[in-house]
Amino acid sequence: MKHLGRKLYHLFGGLGLLSLYYVLGRDHALPVYGALFLIVLAVDTARLKIPAFNQFVFSRFGSFIRPSEVNKLTGTPPYILGIGLSLYLYRPEAASAAICFLACGDVAATAVGERYGKTKIGSKSLEGTAAFVMAAVSAGFLLSAAGVSLMPEVIVLGALVAAGAELLTLPVNDNLIIPLVSGGAMELVLRWTA
């Protein structure tokens, strides 16, 4: 599998950041996300301003960073920001599912799309999008089984919205868009059905 390190970083990073919310509680976790975002953004910005530091980062951590990110911010700052904002804006059930969709669905889409993606949808593939939906729905059901309960139809809707957001070609990183859009859709449904 190509770029295995980056995929594992994406998966376990999201799940690890989500677990902080449940371990620390909302009042302590949200400031931690804010501090992590600022630290990672500062390091990433320094990397772009200092060529020797950029070269050092790529020589040591190149398996976690896309080659296209050599001269731009990595996906890590928007990843942390998307997770933190989702947990700030939405109820924990919706935000947790949205974060799992990002962590699991995005990795599945990339892994399947790179290997089996033949039917193109813009720069993505139908096969990758199907893998995203299946992984996201599975993650949502596992989350429900672990006690973060959501109705099955809300999980499916959120997973479909997350996969649709991943397909969009926007100037904003999808690590920020996926949890915010899917979490927002689930939050709206939960408010309407409450």
C-alpha positions in Angstrom: 0.0 0.0 0.0 1.4 3.4 -1.0 2.1 6.0 1.7 1.2 3.6 4.6 2.7 5.9 7.2 0.5 8.8 6.1 -2.6 6.7 6.2 -1.9 5.3 9.7 -1.0 8.9 10.8 -4.4 10.1 9.5 -6.4 7.2 11.0 -4.8 7.0 14.5 -4.3 10.8 14.7 -8.0 11.4 14.3 -9.0 8.6 16.7 -6.4 9.7 19.2 -7.5 13.4 19.0 -11.1 12.2 19.5 -10.2 10.1 22.5 -8.7 13.2 24.2 -12.2 14.7 24.3 -13.6 11.7 26.2 -10.5 11.4 28.5 -10.1 15.0 29.3 -13.7 16.2 29.0 -14.9 19.1 26.9 -13.6 22.0 29.1 -10.0 20.7 29.0 -10.0 19.1 25.5 -11.1 22.1 23.5 -8.1 24.3 24.8 -5.8 21.4 24.0 -7.1 21.3 20.4 -6.6 25.0 20.1 -3.0 24.8 21.5 -2.2 21.9 19.2 -3.5 23.7 16.2 -1.4 26.8 16.9 1.7 24.8 17.6 1.4 22.7 14.4 0.5 25.8 12.4 3.6 27.6 13.7 5.9 24.6 13.0 4.4 24.3 9.5 4.8 28.0 8.8 8.4 27.9 10.0 9.0 25.0 7.8 7.8 27.0 4.8 9.9 30.1 5.8 13.2 28.2 6.6 14.3 26.0 3.7 16.8 24.0 5.8 14.1 23.2 8.3 11.8 22.2 5.5 14.4 19.9 4.1 15.0 18.4 7.6 11.3 17.8 8.1 10.9 16.1 4.7 14.0 14.0 5.3 12.7 12.7 8.7 9.0 12.7 8.2 8.5 12.4 4.4 6.4 9.3 4.7 3.8 11.3 6.6 3.7 14.3 4.3 2.5 14.5 0.7 5.2 15.5 -1.8 2.8 18.2 -3.0 3.0 19.8 0.5 6.7 20.7 0.2 5.9 24.3 -0.5 2.5 24.6 1.2 0.9 23.9 4.6 0.3 20.2 5.3 -3.1 18.8 6.0 -2.4 18.6 9.8 -3.4 22.1 10.9 -6.8 21.8 9.1 -7.2 18.3 10.5 -6.8 19.4 14.1 -8.9 22.5 13.5 -11.7 20.5 11.9 -11.8 18.1 14.8 -11.7 20.9 17.4 -14.4 23.0 15.7 -16.7 20.0 15.3 -16.5 19.1 19.0 -17.0 22.8 19.8 -20.0 23.4 17.5 -21.9 20.1 17.6 -23.2 17.7 20.2 -20.5 15.1 21.0 -22.4 12.3 19.2 -22.5 14.1 15.8 -19.0 15.5 16.2 -17.6 12.1 17.2 -19.2 10.4 14.2 -18.0 13.1 11.8 -14.4 12.7 13.1 -14.6 8.9 12.7 -15.8 9.5 9.1 -12.8 11.7 8.5 -10.3 9.3 10.2 -11.6 6.1 8.7 -13.5 7.1 5.5 -10.8 9.3 4.1 -8.1 6.6 4.6 -10.3 4.0 3.0 -11.1 6.2 0.0 -7.4 6.9 -0.6 -6.3 3.3 -0.2 -9.0 1.9 -2.5 -8.9 4.8 -4.9 -5.2 4.5 -5.4 -5.3 0.8 -6.0 -8.7 0.1 -7.7 -10.0 3.5 -8.7 -10.9 3.3 -12.4 -14.2 5.2 -12.6 -13.2 8.9 -12.2 -15.3 11.5 -10.5 -13.2 14.6 -11.0 -9.8 13.8 -9.3 -11.4 11.1 -7.2 -12.9 7.7 -8.0 -16.2 6.1 -7.6 -14.5 3.1 -6.0 -12.7 5.3 -3.5 -16.0 7.1 -2.7 -17.8 3.8 -2.1 -15.0 2.7 0.2 -15.3 6.0 2.1 -19.0 5.4 2.6 -18.6 1.8 3.7 -15.8 2.7 6.1 -17.6 5.7 7.5 -20.9 3.8 8.1 -18.9 1.0 9.7 -17.1 3.4 12.0 -20.4 5.1 12.9 -22.0 1.8 13.8 -18.9 0.8 15.9 -19.1 4.1 17.6 -22.7 3.5 18.4 -21.9 0.0 19.7 -19.3 1.7 22.0 -22.0 3.9 23.6 -22.0 7.0 21.5 -25.4 6.4 20.2 -26.8 7.8 16.9 -29.8 6.5 14.9 -28.6 4.3 12.0 -30.2 6.7 9.4 -28.3 9.6 10.9 -25.0 7.7 10.6 -25.8 6.8 7.0 -26.7 10.4 6.1 -23.6 11.8 7.8 -21.4 9.2 6.0 -22.9 10.1 2.6 -22.5 13.9 3.3 -18.9 13.3 4.4 -18.2 11.3 1.2 -19.7 14.0 -0.9 -17.6 16.7 0.9 -14.5 14.6 0.2 -15.4 14.6 -3.5 -15.5 18.4 -3.7 -12.6 20.3 -5.2 -12.4 23.4 -2.9 -9.6 25.7 -2.0 -10.0 24.6 1.6 -8.5 21.3 2.8 -11.0 18.5 3.1 -9.6 17.6 6.5 -11.5 20.8 7.7 -14.5 20.4 5.4 -15.4 16.7 6.0 -16.1 16.8 9.8 -17.7 20.3 9.7 -20.1 19.5 6.9 -21.0 16.0 7.9 -21.2 17.0 11.6 -23.4 19.9 10.7 -25.8 17.7 8.7 -26.1 15.3 11.5 -26.6 18.1 14.1 -29.4 19.5 12.0 -31.2 16.2 11.8 -30.8 15.6 15.5 -32.2 19.0 16.3 -35.2 18.4 13.9 -35.9 15.0 15.4 -35.4 15.9 19.1 
